[in-house]
Amino acid sequence: MPSSDESDSSVDTREAIMEATFRALSKHGYSDLRMRDIGEELDMSRTLIHYHYDGKHDLISAFLEYIVDKYEGNVEVTEETDPWSELDRRIDQCLFGTELDDEFGHWERMRVYHDLFSQAQHNELYQEILSEHYERLRESIIQVLERGIEEEVFHKVDAEEMSQLITDIIHVARERRISLGQESAPKQARSAIDDYILSSLVKPEFVISSIKQSSNDGN
């Protein structure tokens, strides 16, 4: 059985390789990426990459799982968080990100993520990993919608269709921002979601109650 020190070392090595992979992808893009490009970004022996991963596709598959795990752990909600606040935070996290404590910003990470997303059509394993992530994201929105309906915060809607619509708007806005350089796309998408989706979803009495609560909290 491996010791705690050995386990910590393995985690640290994986983290270092994953971050080196990110830096290499950010510089070279997926199509031009070579294993030695990742090695040049690694502050330890390059042989560790080949020891842990069987080539580029194996490494990128592991990297996809790594960034998905990081991405999904960024929304902070508790049992006390009301459905409206949770939905609001999840939409904001998808569109604007929660900055991680590292050298790269949200959009730099999203650019790498969407570069790999575009490769899914050519690789079944990438497609499987990204599809699972997409479904977990969609399911998280479905769950908060269903809870809001149950607690009578939201009007009764088809939670699956509403979640699909919100998720698709988010994805297209991110693509516009990343691929077309339209930096206003996330804010425009957020405004459209607020004006045409959430305004018809949330019951007016809950909005009034929330405004009163915020006012009381500020006094």
C-alpha positions in Angstrom: 0.0 0.0 0.0 1.5 3.4 -1.0 2.4 5.7 1.9 0.7 9.1 2.3 3.9 10.8 1.1 3.9 8.7 -2.1 0.2 9.5 -2.7 0.8 13.2 -2.2 3.8 13.0 -4.5 1.7 11.3 -7.2 -1.0 14.0 -6.9 1.6 16.8 -7.1 3.1 15.1 -10.2 -0.2 14.8 -11.9 -1.0 18.5 -11.1 2.3 19.6 -12.5 1.8 17.6 -15.7 -1.8 18.9 -16.1 -0.7 22.5 -15.7 2.2 22.0 -18.1 -0.3 20.6 -20.6 -2.4 23.7 -20.1 0.5 26.0 -20.8 1.5 24.1 -23.9 -2.0 24.0 -25.2 -2.4 27.7 -24.6 0.8 28.4 -26.6 0.5 25.9 -29.4 -3.2 24.8 -29.7 -4.3 21.2 -29.9 -3.5 20.6 -33.6 0.2 21.7 -33.3 0.7 20.2 -29.8 3.6 17.7 -29.3 4.5 15.8 -26.2 7.8 17.5 -26.1 6.0 20.9 -26.0 4.5 19.7 -22.7 7.8 18.5 -21.5 9.3 21.9 -22.1 6.7 23.4 -19.7 7.3 20.9 -17.0 9.6 21.8 -14.1 10.6 18.2 -13.5 11.9 15.2 -15.5 10.1 14.9 -18.9 10.2 11.1 -18.6 7.4 11.4 -16.0 5.0 12.3 -18.8 5.7 9.0 -20.6 5.7 7.1 -17.4 2.1 8.2 -16.5 0.6 8.6 -20.0 0.6 6.5 -23.2 0.9 9.3 -25.7 -0.9 12.5 -26.6 -4.5 11.2 -26.7 -4.2 9.5 -23.3 -2.7 12.6 -21.8 -5.3 14.9 -23.3 -8.1 12.6 -22.1 -6.7 12.9 -18.6 -6.4 16.7 -19.0 -10.0 17.0 -20.0 -11.1 15.2 -16.9 -8.8 17.5 -14.9 -10.2 20.8 -16.2 -13.8 19.5 -16.0 -13.2 18.7 -12.3 -11.7 22.1 -11.6 -14.5 23.8 -13.5 -17.3 22.0 -11.7 -16.0 22.7 -8.3 -16.3 26.4 -8.6 -19.9 27.1 -7.7 -20.4 27.7 -4.0 -23.8 26.8 -2.8 -25.1 25.5 0.5 -28.4 23.9 1.7 -29.5 27.4 2.7 -29.0 28.9 -0.7 -32.4 29.6 -2.3 -33.1 28.3 -5.8 -33.0 31.8 -7.4 -29.6 32.6 -5.9 -28.2 29.2 -6.9 -29.5 29.5 -10.5 -28.1 33.1 -10.7 -24.6 31.9 -9.5 -24.5 28.9 -11.8 -25.3 31.1 -14.9 -22.8 33.7 -13.8 -20.1 31.0 -13.3 -20.7 29.6 -16.7 -20.6 33.0 -18.5 -18.0 34.8 -16.4 -16.2 32.2 -14.4 -14.9 32.1 -10.9 -11.3 33.1 -11.0 -8.9 30.4 -9.8 -5.9 31.2 -7.7 -3.4 30.8 -10.5 -1.6 32.5 -13.4 -4.5 32.0 -15.9 -7.8 33.7 -16.1 -11.2 32.2 -16.8 -11.2 33.0 -20.5 -7.7 31.6 -21.1 -8.9 28.4 -19.6 -12.1 28.5 -21.6 -10.2 29.1 -24.8 -8.2 25.8 -24.2 -11.4 24.0 -23.2 -13.3 25.1 -26.4 -10.3 24.2 -28.5 -10.5 20.6 -27.2 -14.3 20.7 -27.5 -13.9 21.2 -31.2 -11.9 18.0 -31.4 -14.6 15.9 -29.9 -16.1 15.1 -33.3 -12.9 13.3 -34.2 -12.3 11.5 -31.0 -14.9 9.3 -29.2 -13.2 9.4 -25.9 -13.0 13.2 -25.9 -16.6 13.2 -26.9 -17.6 10.9 -24.1 -15.8 13.0 -21.4 -17.2 16.3 -22.7 -20.7 14.9 -23.2 -20.7 13.8 -19.5 -19.6 17.2 -18.4 -22.2 18.9 -20.6 -24.9 16.6 -19.1 -23.7 17.2 -15.5 -23.9 21.0 -16.2 -27.4 20.7 -17.7 -28.5 18.4 -14.9 -27.3 20.9 -12.2 -29.6 23.5 -13.8 -32.5 21.1 -14.0 -32.2 20.2 -10.4 -32.2 23.9 -9.2 -35.2 24.6 -11.5 -37.1 21.6 -10.1 -36.3 22.7 -6.6 -37.5 26.2 -7.3 -40.8 24.9 -8.8 -41.3 22.6 -5.8 -40.7 25.5 -3.4 -43.0 27.7 -5.5 -40.2 30.2 -6.3 -40.5 29.4 -10.0 -43.5 29.0 -12.2 -44.1 25.5 -13.4 -42.1 24.9 -16.6 -40.5 22.0 -18.3 -37.2 22.0 -16.4 -35.4 19.9 -18.9 -36.3 22.1 -21.9 -35.6 25.3 -19.9 -32.2 24.0 -18.8 -31.3 23.0 -22.4 -32.2 26.5 -23.6 -30.1 28.2 -20.9 -27.1 25.9 -21.5 -27.2 26.4 -25.2 -27.3 30.2 -24.9 -24.3 30.0 -22.5 -22.3 27.8 -24.9 -23.0 30.0 -28.0 -22.1 33.1 -26.0 -18.8 31.6 -25.0 -18.0 30.6 -28.6 -18.7 34.1 -29.8 -16.4 35.5 -27.2 -13.6 33.0 -27.8 -13.8 32.3 -31.6 -15.1 35.6 -32.9 -13.5 37.9 -30.3 -16.9 39.4 -29.4 -16.1 40.3 -25.8 -19.6 41.7 -25.1 -21.2 38.3 -25.9 -21.4 36.9 -22.3 -22.9 40.2 -21.0 -25.4 40.2 -23.9 -26.3 36.6 -23.2 -26.7 37.3 -19.5 -29.0 40.2 -20.2 -31.1 38.1 -22.6 -31.4 35.3 -20.1 -32.5 37.8 -17.4 -35.0 39.6 -19.6 -36.6 36.8 -21.6 -36.1 33.7 -19.5 -35.7 34.4 -15.8 -38.2 37.3 -15.8 -40.9 34.9 -16.8 -39.6 32.1 -14.7 -39.5 33.7 -11.2 -42.7 34.5 -9.4 -43.2 38.3 -8.9 -43.9 37.8 -5.2 -40.5 36.1 -4.7 -38.7 39.0 -6.5 -40.5 41.5 -4.2 -39.6 39.4 -1.2 -35.9 39.2 -2.3 -35.7 43.0 -2.8 -37.2 43.6 0.7 -34.8 41.1 2.2 -31.8 42.8 0.5 -33.0 46.2 1.8 -33.3 44.9 5.3 -29.9 43.3 5.2 -28.4 46.6 4.1 -29.9 48.5 7.1 
